[in-house]
């Protein structure tokens, strides 16, 4: 039976929805006591909270469909679907609503960013479902189709729920989304945090619901084959905002392909590997790389070069990225000669290394900072702790760890820094460690903690996170870049601030000042080495 905390969760969810000015339809799907009484007590017509009870229990899909029917009867054009147990991060709701206002024809889907609370069985189930959805839609545009945090255009939903065999239980969310896609409704994915609270009471029935989901995928595949001409004729348009956030980009290189390149490197050396990369990168750039990556490259190079880049520029950009990965692999496996990485200011680097205090080092995806980490002496390397979100490069990082276990040490996988992580980092700084964090990527969960700054002639959003963290850690801050010049790399370390101070009364203004200073230094080096910019997405998308 759900605990008191879980009964209270629905009240918090309803209150948050009302804060956004949304009328709320609560569908009680035949719940027993005490949940039934808790839900009934929320009914308040004056406050636009309406409770409808289904008797007996009919399943999640049936409950959501009833909610759609009520919304349509009330004259609404769109409906937000959200779980009542507090699993979805409602701080993302304004972003979903804004996306829906900008693209009213689209179904806006929460793209889950899970923490460690997700059960492994659920994670595996999501992977399997993603695989079948890609087959059913002949597209990679839908991921995490089982997440029920969405904004639906009701005009598109109405004919589907009236004419299509939609599942009534846990097979509902995926089935509806696939059938909307077939009819030309474009999906738009927005990253949202999703947690599995301790003691969370799930209505998922392992055997029965997995059987329903299996039948659903079988039906969808068969239907897709039978309707193929119609489905191909109604392909949804790709929206400009799709996958514009860096975390939405998928890793394109397969693990076996990376292993092959690594084997060639170990057998024949770096020069042979570079020759091999010429056709590989040409094929990857022309056929495998996603449109978002190519467009991201074009947008950046247009600003950095001051002209429209051609195929050669784009190819050079991707080839630079590939050779950078090769150099990193070579560095971790002992294949780069001594002196490959030279400090720009050896005296400053030595002063920082001799300082017993900890520090925060802000890096970027310009150049090859991981190569510099590989070339550090073991004592200095062990002093580093990297805050990373590199699940989109899982294959490459897995390969590195296969050849050199140290490549995966002292990394903390984060989506955002919570209280526990902050305490751990404070203890590390007090021990004299250096915390390394990227400053050129916005938070995975959206634009909530960002500040705008002029970058390459246009306004872009930068994360406030590094500067908020630095103020909490109360330590010196440095900027660091590792840029390739010919066959060598130049390691640049710049003092940024002795301390980051964020006065309470002028906190946002102070953050904007630090962000603008960082953006200016990033632009300085990016203009000097434009082909070493490895943010392959629309950096200026808001």
Steps between C-alpha positions, in 0.01 A plus 500: 500500500640847417640696792373830632779675304371356175144606582634851564687496167182533298409815696839651420464409132156659480620817678792532256269461201270768635801733545537484122133594464399158368154356575550150638307183416582224751401153386471260793534162336314288754746556786432354843512668839658715628606628154136526389413746780821700452423545129131578555592774749692684226185566296444877487301634207558864600874439479468307170591162655260230383514139624348222289493143626512190281347186646639238487869554420546519120869577463723799440410534133127499570547766769700730272253456214219599738699810586535581129125465455428736788750756367346485153148541643621806691635656179874464562742467207789343691537276803793438734543142618693458825530224760355572841776337707760779472728297274514775235688822562232766466763775488531395136130572439552864386744374234253241374223760486726751322595235243131423445417867449783527248402174323127448567485225237756282683476255786748624760664206676705500817834335424601343835832577659515226762704501817631187672159421650370340181481120537719316250201300380321821404809633320532181296130508420531857370794401278305210350196719437717768334636236261154387390367856472787587263393206281130588522557863404797441266662786688723579799297807594314340793677383815363417845151450360375359830543830683151641561595866551363663184300780342259365238328688217146371549398550135762240403419270793123488445492290178765262639314417822171472311617283208819321599547199734685683778612304806308570819777430749882529502505451123325835454776763491718332237211387281342845488829675422585262214155533344514879527836488320347288223231764450754781462506647852862602570656415838706757686714373789576714805748369764341453844624346823322178597551331836378181662425606860598257777214260566325612183189289443483399136186381322715320242418127498813317389349208312166645385632839388809358330268266308280798402804696386626203297160467329496876438838496324398197294181674391684824421765328287238306302284812458804702391575249225138497383472881500852575379408716195264715708749530787779607265269755340419658838850533647487773767700813421817542702467797731779757529526450875544122487813374672639852527611428856837330504386215728245393239768402248573131476844342473539389139817291514450129576723328750622241246597779258697681767671174596600448136661843478674436835634168369638667186668763718665240722618286206600762241541825691349846492583591139325189366203580720480852358495360147221263604304788647486691168231279340343413836440866585378571145244220533405605852464867407303430185273216610513413870525830688163638597359810340526679837877439514562620145277802550670580831837491325375725220350757737819529703738512204288766331556729799860402565619522138285797401377320188278212398696177553516241225526121506877521549457716813243265648714198421806667654297576813394136542848372410647722771261343749594147387875563521449657842335179622788305345756718680316451830505124452869516412576710807322260737675197347849651499516561125576873502864610531620709793455870447181464295322721754685819588380749764442853374606640837708241684562731795128555563428129469774419749375768741149355486632146543710604802204677663362263767155655466237340287364678193222496243611465137249600232555328167308484171445281196758701309821309440593180680511538875479123560827452315662743742359296790652184352844664478505625857722331755305251718509720813350801320247284313382344826443852629229557240129427537296540181132584504367348179186410312643271232235231457466618138865386450467170685667284233809719472545522875445125536776438245740730681441317828563165329852611408573724800287470813631835628301678225182442700634592843393807698194566285168592656205451266256784565197663350509772761688551826278417798574550872674162543728562202576855617606373843723236341661759273558736793686224682709431190596867465596512867736209428662707224330337200405675176139478387462512120172607340398606149366852465375489142198271533166587653345272765356172375164588653467826306560873512391568859846589636658677206611850410521653152825630356615626164693223325617515139274796429176359641350432841545148640407347833777382734463300819512682834603171661881538499484842661239402760711196587817710521330741741397206722848346492664839573817416307711641215362457148703435184412461133674223307528423126709244310531601134672319218767689305646281227617175660507643852250625752516820701365479856363837605416574863365843590415634846136608491421606859646453845144453623155514345282739697122504449342771718146402592351830387676494162545128447364483144695806389821354643438167327447677168832678547692176553321330210584789265867491598513125438318532166748769388801277572333201337430706188862623493637147473214366284566763234869407506428124466153470344537142379566387858151603614325175587150611595314349205158654568333838464687684774276805471164319528295621800 
